[in-house]
Amino acid sequence: MTKKEIALLAVDALKKEFPDAICSLTYKDPLQLLVATRLAAQCTDARVNMVTPALFEKYKCAEDFANANVEDVEELIKSCGLYKTKAKSLVAMGKALTEQYNGVVPDTLEELIKLPGIGRKTANLVMGDIFGKPAVVVDTHCIRITRRLGLHNEKDPKKIEFILRDLLPPEESNDFCHRIVLHGRKTCDARKPKCEQCCMKDFCKKNI
């Protein structure tokens, strides 16, 4: 079986297992998703969703973040971890959006990754969820599970992103990545995967 065939089987299996492929971060606009995803680095989405209501109540637009006092932002996001670094990058991101993009979140990966604190994973999430463009969000779940499936033997997220772009149908790639996160949380645990319960056990390389 080719990697392409395995990828297509995985798309179908995950679609049946998780019909609703949605981002677990709570947001109302592109800026909020950008901020929430930045906060989610080394932090759970559940924790981020507890922090962002007060943050978004105080800072409603890019200009608000640009003019924010870093210490004030730190206080609001303290429980997210790495809060000092994240607070600085959120203020810097607000300034960049305000000065270079008139406060509007850009819709290309090339422009998004120019923003302070924004990497390819966040940029792809915004492109896919907000702008409906083909995107591959490579997080720890995606890296682990696609390796177990035999789709690659890489550790570098960027290399994995390009491999998956070639293997996945463009219109399915964004939802596939959401579903693989859900699958990782429910079944394909890093230490003790529940292989007997897996919807992909018939073609997963780890299980064959």
N, C-alpha and C positions, 0 to 999 in steps of 0.2 A: 504494500500500500504506500502510495506517495505521500509526501508531506501535505501537498495540496488536498488530497483526498481526506486525509486525517483532519485537516483544518475545516473542511466543509462538513464532515461528520460532527465535529465539535460544535460548529455553529448551530446545526440542527438540534443536537442533543441539548445544548444549553437553552435554546429557544423554547423547547418543550418544558424544560425544568423550571425556567424563570421567564415566563411570558412577558412580564413587565420589567423591562430593562431601564431602571432609573438610577440616577445619581443619588447617593444617600446623604449628600450635603444639602442643606436647606438654603435656598437663595431666590431672589425675585428679579434679578437683572444681571447683566454680564459682569459688572464690577463686583457685585456680591459673590458671584461664583469664583471670580479671580481671587478675591480676598480669602474666602472660605477654603479654597484649595491650597493657598499659601499657608494658612494656619494648620492645615491637616498634615503637614510634613511631620513625621514622627509623633503623630497624635491621632487619636481615633476620631472618626467622623461624628460619632455621638457626642464627644466632648466639644468639638467645634460647634456643633449645632446648639449647645448650651451657652456658648460664649457669644456667638454672632448677633443674637437679637439686640443686646445692649450696645454692641459695637456699631451695628447698622442704624440704631436709633440716634446715635450721636454723630456718626459720620455717614451722610447720605449720598455723597457724590465724591468724585475724584478730588475736587478742590477742597472738600472738607478734610480729606486725608492729607492733602498737600500742606494744609495750614495747621495740622494737628501737632500738639506737643507730644513728642515721642514717649515721655514718661506717662502721659495720660493713656496713650494707646497700650503701653506695657501693662498698666494696671488692669485694663479691661480684658487683656488676652493672657494674663499671667498663668492660668491653669492649663494652657495649651502646650507648655514646654517650649524651650528655646525662644522665650517671649521677647527678650531684648533684641535678638537678631531679627525676629519677625516684625517687631514694631518698627524698627528702623527701615526695613524693606517696604513695609506698607506705606509709610510716609514718603519714602523716595519714589515708590510706584505712583502714588497720588500726584507727586510733582511732575513726574515724567508724562503721565497721562494728560495732565492739565497743560503743560508747556508744549508738548509735541503733538498731541492728538485732540486738543480742545475738549478734554475730559471724556472722550469716547474711547471705549475699549476696541482696539484694532481686531480685524478678523482673519489675519494671516499668522501662521506660525513664525515666520521670519520677523514680523513686527512684535509679536507677543513676547518672544524670548529676549528681546532687547530691554524689556521692562525689568527693573530691579527685583530680584528674588523669584523671577518666573523662569522655570525650566521647561523642557519639552513636554513633560508629563502634564503640567498645568495647562500649557498652551494647547495641547491636543484635546484636553477635556473641554476647554472653553470653545475651541473650534467645532467640536462635535456636538456638544450639548446646546450651545447658544446659536451657532451659525449653521448648523446642519451640514457641516463639511465632513468628508471621510477623515477619520482620525483614529489613531491607535494610542491608547493610554497605557503605558507600561509601568505598572506598579509591582510590588513584591508578589502579589497573588498571580499576576499575569506572568511574571518571570518564572515563578516556580511551576505553575500548572502547564504552561506551554512547553517548558523543558521536559516535564514528565510525559507529556503527550508525544514527545519526540520531534517537535517542530524545530528545535534548535538545540545547541549545546553552548549557549552564550551566557555571559553574566552582564555584559554592557547593555543597559537599557536602550541606548540609541541604535545599536546593532540589531537588537531584538525588534525594535519598532519597524525598522526597514524590512526585516525578514517577514514579519507579520503583514506588513503592507502588501507584500508580494503574494502572500498565501490567502489572505482573507478577501472576500468580495467587498469592495469599497463601501457599499451601502449597508453592510453588516458590521463593519469593523468597530464602530463606536459602541453599539449595543453589545457586541461580543465582549468587549472589555468590561462593561458594567456587569454583565452576567458572570464573567469569570471571577470577579471580586466576590459576588454573592456565593458562587460555588466554593471559592476558597474558604469563606467564613463558615459555610454550612457543612461541607464534605471534605474538601481536599486540604486538610490542615497541614501545616509545615512539618510537624513532628509525627502526628498520628493520623494520616489520611484514612478515611473510611472507604476504602476501595470497593468493598462489597456493596456499598450503597450508591456508588458513583454512576451517574448517567452515561459516563464515557468509558466504563470499565472494559467494554468489548474491543476497544481499539487503542486504549492508552498503553504506551510502551512500558510504563512502570508496572502495569498489571499483566503484561504478556510474557 
